[in-house]
Amino acid sequence: MQVPASTPGSGTFPGLITREHEPLNLELPFPTLTDWLIPANQFYVRSHFAIPQLAADEWRLHIGGAVRQALTFSYDELRQLPARTVAATLECAGNGRSRLVPKAKGLLWEQGGVGNAEWTGVPLARLLEQAGVAAEAVEVIFEGADKGSINDEPKSPGVIAFARSLPLAKALANEVLVVYAMNGQPLTPEHGFPVRLVVPGWYGMASVKWLQNIIVSPTPFDGYWQTLEYAYWHRVHGQPTLAPVAEMQVKAEIARPAQYEVLPAGAPYRVFGAAWGGASEIAQVEVSTDGGHTWQPARLLGEAVPFAWRFWEFAWATPSVAGRYQLSARATDAAGRVQPAEHNPDFRTYMVTKIAVIEVVVA
């Protein structure tokens, strides 16, 4: 796989932003974005409960439910199977939530609940084929080792594990992996050691960490994280029905300049950022330097890689008149979907792709 060249950064990495201590939730300071692949120690961390402390030699992956033969794999057995490496961008479904007005419930992510990495593991389809999926199967449920009680509304019925499901067709897609390595190294505890699921093109909640159970189901899964959380209002004949959050929406973000950065007047400046979406590649990024009144095309960098973000840049001659100026970026994917100007209230506090405004001071 050809990895696009790195882009000159803005200095040394200052560390992740703490959004929550317990459970641990950490955000990448997006203006530090430099490399196409984000190292594990800079990649955002999303936890719902305490991080499980698991030993590789004791860990087991169980596959059951509507299958011909239930299977169990050890860590070493899984690593001995034919593997694939896929570059994929993962984004927390609530990334950008801090921009919602009024203040939203949940972690107030800014821009950095997102990252791109190379993931190595066994195609899920291979494991399911080995188990033999029953003809009546419709979904596959994935359960992590992380568990606890939710005491805020909606409260959980006692201790529950984090669990999500995929439609069978997506579970059998070639890109979906049962992963044990990130950027060529074993997963760290924060990122799901010893094994996690990675679902390219879908929001991060689908990529269940600390994976221990895979259950093939003949009925749709209606678990807590599938229906109460990580769900949005989907209109059916005009009636709102809760549907699980799934594919990532098209989005571009400005990494530099940073919010309220001071720039010299009448000087060239390289506006830089990243754009991403679901299965469809980024076709265009546009930049506005006048508060969204006019838009100009940015230059896409590197080559398009399926399911991975695309870097872009825009050459801006800063105004000669000192003052405050507003910059924005918007993306369009190959399917013609354009990043929206406003948040869709039916999406609740998820899939926040509204065009962001970066205000800078020209001095």
C-alpha positions in Angstrom: 0.0 0.0 0.0 1.3 3.4 -0.9 1.2 5.8 2.0 0.9 9.5 1.1 3.9 11.6 2.2 3.8 13.3 5.5 2.9 17.0 5.6 5.0 19.5 7.5 3.6 19.9 11.0 3.2 22.7 13.5 5.7 21.6 16.1 6.2 18.9 18.7 3.2 16.9 19.9 1.9 18.4 23.2 -0.1 15.4 24.3 -3.8 14.3 24.0 -6.6 16.5 25.4 -8.4 14.8 28.3 -12.2 14.8 27.8 -12.8 12.5 30.7 -10.5 10.7 33.3 -12.8 7.8 34.3 -13.5 6.2 31.9 -10.6 7.4 29.9 -11.5 9.5 26.9 -8.7 11.4 25.1 -8.7 13.7 22.0 -6.1 14.5 19.4 -5.3 18.2 19.3 -6.3 18.5 15.6 -4.0 21.5 14.8 -1.0 19.1 15.5 -2.0 16.9 12.5 1.1 16.0 10.6 1.2 12.4 9.5 -1.3 10.5 7.4 -1.0 7.6 9.9 -1.6 8.6 13.5 0.6 6.8 16.0 -1.1 4.9 18.7 0.0 7.4 21.4 -1.6 10.2 19.5 -4.8 8.4 18.4 -8.0 9.4 20.1 -9.2 7.1 22.9 -12.9 6.3 23.4 -13.9 4.3 26.5 -17.4 3.6 28.0 -16.1 1.8 31.0 -12.8 1.1 32.7 -10.2 -0.4 30.3 -10.0 -4.1 30.7 -6.6 -5.5 31.7 -6.4 -8.7 29.6 -3.6 -11.2 29.2 -3.0 -12.5 25.7 -2.4 -16.0 26.8 -5.7 -16.2 28.7 -7.8 -14.3 26.1 -10.3 -16.3 24.0 -12.6 -15.3 21.1 -15.8 -17.2 21.0 -18.0 -17.4 17.9 -21.5 -18.8 18.3 -25.2 -18.3 17.7 -26.7 -19.2 14.4 -23.7 -21.1 13.1 -23.0 -24.7 12.0 -20.2 -25.0 14.5 -19.3 -22.9 17.5 -15.6 -21.9 17.5 -13.0 -20.6 20.0 -9.7 -19.0 19.1 -6.7 -18.2 21.2 -4.6 -15.1 20.6 -1.8 -17.3 19.0 -4.3 -19.2 16.9 -5.8 -16.1 15.5 -2.4 -14.6 14.6 -1.5 -17.7 12.7 -4.4 -17.3 10.3 -4.0 -15.4 6.9 -4.1 -11.7 7.7 -4.8 -8.4 5.8 -3.8 -4.9 6.5 -6.3 -2.1 5.8 -5.8 1.7 6.2 -8.9 3.1 7.7 -10.1 6.3 9.4 -12.1 5.9 12.6 -14.2 8.8 14.0 -16.1 8.9 17.2 -19.8 9.3 16.3 -19.9 12.4 18.6 -16.9 14.1 17.2 -17.6 17.8 16.8 -20.3 17.7 19.5 -18.9 20.8 21.2 -20.2 22.9 18.3 -23.8 22.1 19.0 -26.1 24.8 20.4 -27.5 24.5 23.0 -24.8 22.5 24.8 -25.2 18.9 24.1 -25.3 15.9 26.4 -22.2 13.6 26.3 -18.5 14.1 25.7 -17.8 17.5 24.2 -15.4 16.5 21.4 -14.0 19.3 19.3 -12.2 18.1 16.1 -9.9 15.4 17.2 -12.1 12.4 18.0 -10.8 11.0 14.7 -7.7 9.2 13.4 -6.3 7.2 10.6 -4.2 4.0 11.0 -3.2 0.8 9.4 -5.0 -2.1 11.0 -3.8 -5.7 10.7 -5.9 -8.8 11.4 -8.0 -11.6 10.1 -11.0 -10.9 7.8 -14.1 -11.4 9.8 -15.7 -13.2 6.8 -13.0 -15.9 7.0 -14.0 -16.7 10.6 -17.7 -16.6 9.9 -17.2 -18.9 6.9 -15.3 -21.3 9.1 -18.1 -21.3 11.7 -20.7 -21.7 9.0 -23.4 -19.0 9.0 -26.9 -20.3 9.2 -29.3 -19.4 6.4 -31.6 -17.5 8.8 -28.8 -15.2 10.0 -29.4 -11.4 9.6 -26.9 -9.7 11.9 -23.7 -10.4 13.8 -23.3 -9.1 17.4 -19.9 -8.2 18.8 -19.3 -8.0 22.6 -16.3 -6.5 24.3 -14.8 -7.3 27.7 -15.5 -3.8 28.9 -18.6 -3.6 31.1 -20.3 -1.6 33.8 -23.5 0.2 34.8 -24.9 3.4 33.2 -26.3 5.6 35.9 -27.3 8.6 33.7 -30.4 8.5 31.7 -31.1 6.3 29.9 -29.9 4.0 32.7 -28.8 0.5 32.0 -30.5 -2.5 33.6 -27.5 -3.2 35.8 -24.1 -4.2 34.5 -23.9 -4.5 30.8 -21.1 -5.1 28.3 -20.4 -2.8 25.4 -21.9 -4.6 22.3 -22.9 -3.6 18.8 -24.0 -5.4 15.7 -23.5 -5.3 12.0 -25.9 -6.4 9.2 -24.6 -9.7 7.8 -23.7 -8.1 4.5 -21.4 -5.6 6.1 -19.9 -8.3 8.5 -19.0 -10.3 5.4 -17.3 -7.4 3.6 -13.7 -7.9 2.8 -12.5 -4.8 4.7 -14.0 -5.8 8.1 -11.2 -7.2 10.2 -10.7 -8.8 13.6 -7.5 -6.8 14.4 -4.5 -7.5 16.6 -2.1 -4.8 15.3 -2.2 -1.1 14.7 0.5 0.5 12.5 2.5 -2.7 12.6 2.6 -3.0 16.4 0.4 -5.0 18.8 -2.6 -3.1 20.0 -2.2 -1.1 23.2 -4.7 -1.6 26.0 -6.3 1.8 25.2 -7.0 0.7 21.6 -8.4 -2.7 22.4 -5.6 -5.2 23.2 -5.4 -8.0 22.6 -8.0 -8.0 19.8 -10.7 -5.6 18.5 -13.0 -5.3 15.5 -12.3 -2.6 12.9 -15.2 -1.7 10.6 -13.8 0.7 7.9 -16.3 3.3 6.7 -18.4 3.2 9.8 -18.3 5.4 12.9 -16.0 4.2 15.7 -18.6 2.7 18.0 -18.9 -0.2 15.5 -15.2 -1.1 15.9 -15.7 -2.9 19.2 -12.6 -3.1 21.4 -11.4 -5.9 23.7 -13.5 -8.3 21.5 -14.4 -11.6 23.1 -17.7 -12.8 21.7 -19.1 -12.9 18.2 -22.8 -14.0 18.0 -24.5 -14.6 14.7 -28.2 -13.7 15.2 -31.4 -14.6 13.2 -33.0 -11.4 14.5 -32.0 -7.7 14.6 -30.0 -6.8 17.7 -31.8 -4.3 20.0 -29.1 -3.8 22.6 -28.5 -0.7 24.7 -25.7 0.7 22.4 -27.7 -0.1 19.3 -31.0 1.5 20.1 -30.7 3.9 23.1 -27.2 5.2 22.5 -25.5 5.6 19.1 -28.9 5.8 17.5 -30.6 8.6 15.5 -34.1 9.4 14.2 -34.7 7.9 10.8 -37.9 9.1 9.1 -40.1 6.3 7.7 -43.2 7.7 5.9 -42.7 10.8 7.9 -42.6 9.0 11.2 -39.4 9.1 13.3 -38.0 5.7 14.1 -34.7 5.1 16.0 -32.0 3.6 13.8 -28.4 2.7 14.7 -25.7 5.0 13.7 -23.7 3.4 10.9 -21.7 4.8 7.9 -19.6 7.9 8.4 -20.8 11.1 6.8 -18.7 13.3 4.4 -16.7 15.9 6.3 -13.7 18.2 6.0 -11.8 19.8 8.9 -9.2 22.6 9.0 -6.2 21.6 11.1 -4.3 24.8 10.5 -4.8 27.7 11.1 -6.0 26.9 14.6 -9.0 28.6 16.2 -8.0 32.3 17.0 -4.5 31.9 15.6 -2.8 35.2 14.9 -1.5 35.5 11.3 0.6 38.2 9.6 -1.3 40.5 7.3 -0.6 40.4 3.5 1.4 37.2 3.6 1.0 33.7 2.1 -0.5 31.1 4.4 -1.0 27.4 3.8 -4.4 26.3 5.0 -4.3 22.5 5.7 -6.6 19.8 6.8 -8.2 16.4 6.2 -11.4 15.1 4.7 -13.1 11.8 5.1 -16.4 9.9 4.8 -17.7 6.4 4.4 -17.2 4.0 1.5 -17.2 6.8 -1.1 -13.9 8.6 -1.7 -13.5 12.4 -1.3 -14.0 14.1 -4.7 -13.5 17.7 -3.7 -12.7 20.0 -0.8 -13.5 23.7 -1.0 -12.4 26.5 1.3 -14.1 29.8 2.2 -12.1 32.7 3.6 -15.0 35.1 3.9 -17.4 33.5 6.3 -19.0 31.1 3.7 -20.0 33.7 1.1 -17.7 32.4 -1.6 -15.8 29.0 -2.0 -12.6 28.1 -3.8 -11.2 24.6 -4.6 -8.5 23.2 -2.4 -5.8 20.8 -3.7 -6.2 17.2 -2.7 -2.9 15.6 -1.5 -1.6 12.1 -2.1 -3.7 9.4 -3.7 -7.2 8.3 -2.7 -7.1 5.2 -0.4 -10.5 3.5 0.3 -11.8 4.2 3.8 -8.9 6.5 4.7 -8.9 10.2 5.0 -7.5 12.6 2.4 -5.2 15.5 3.2 -5.7 18.8 1.4 -4.2 22.3 1.2 -5.2 25.7 0.1 -2.9 28.7 -0.6 -4.3 31.8 1.0 -3.0 35.3 0.8 -4.0 36.8 4.1 -5.8 40.2 3.8 -3.7 43.3 4.1 -6.3 44.8 6.5 -6.0 43.7 10.1 -9.0 42.2 11.7 -10.9 38.9 12.4 -11.6 36.6 9.5 -13.6 33.3 9.2 -12.3 30.3 7.4 -14.3 27.1 6.6 -13.9 23.9 4.6 -16.5 21.6 3.0 -16.1 18.3 1.4 -18.0 16.5 -1.4 -17.6 12.7 -2.0 -17.7 10.8 -5.2 -21.4 9.9 -4.6 -22.2 13.7 -4.8 -22.9 14.1 -1.0 -22.0 17.5 0.2 -21.1 18.4 3.8 -24.0 20.4 5.2 -24.0 23.9 6.6 -26.2 22.9 9.6 -26.6 19.9 11.9 -29.6 17.7 11.3 -31.5 17.6 14.6 -32.7 14.1 13.7 -29.1 13.0 14.2 -29.4 13.9 17.9 -25.8 14.5 19.1 -24.2 12.1 16.6 -22.8 12.5 13.1 -21.9 16.2 13.6 -20.7 17.2 10.2 -21.9 20.8 10.0 -19.4 23.1 8.4 -17.1 24.5 11.1 -15.9 28.1 11.3 -12.2 28.8 12.2 -11.8 32.4 13.2 -8.3 33.9 12.9 -6.8 37.3 13.8 -4.9 39.0 11.0 -2.5 41.5 12.6 
